[in-house]
Amino acid sequence: MAGGGPGTGYSIEIEPEVREWLQRCPLPDYRAVERAADRLAEDGELLSFPFSSHLGGGLRELRVGPTRITYWLAPAGGLCC
């Protein structure tokens, strides 16, 4: 999804170490993260608890069951994980 303001859809940039972790995930876990990331891309900074938590400053976490994936809003309107 293209970047934009709250609720308009965001693109997600995945850091190499997160991409490597995703490649090693069992398929059910991968699908759960994929669904959560789709929701994050749609809602961006409006995604709230229990799906997302603010950690301080610009850092947030995507909550997928017991898994936590840190992310931040990029200045250009994207998300970085």
C-alpha positions, -999 to 999 in steps of 0.1 A, spaced: 0 0 0 12 35 -7 21 58 22 -2 84 35 -18 98 65 -36 80 93 -61 54 80 -51 59 43 -27 30 40 11 27 45 39 9 28 60 -13 51 98 -15 48 112 -47 63 147 -47 78 170 -75 67 171 -93 101 132 -92 103 130 -106 67 154 -134 77 134 -142 108 102 -143 87 118 -168 63 125 -191 92 90 -189 107 66 -219 105 38 -212 80 11 -206 106 33 -180 124 42 -164 91 5 -161 82 -4 -146 116 24 -119 112 12 -113 76 -24 -106 88 -11 -83 115 12 -65 91 -18 -60 66 -38 -45 94 -9 -22 104 -4 -11 68 -41 -2 67 -44 16 100 -8 28 106 -5 50 137 -42 44 145 -36 7 152 -41 5 190 -38 -20 218 -40 -50 218 -26 -51 183 0 -24 188 17 -6 217 37 26 219 71 20 235 83 56 237 96 82 214 86 71 179 91 34 186 61 10 186 55 -27 187 33 -49 166 18 -76 188 11 -110 172 2 -134 200 33 -136 222 55 -122 194 65 -85 194 79 -68 163 92 -33 168 85 -7 142 85 31 137 67 55 114 91 67 87 91 105 79 79 98 43 47 81 56 59 45 56 65 20 84 98 3 92 100 -30 109 
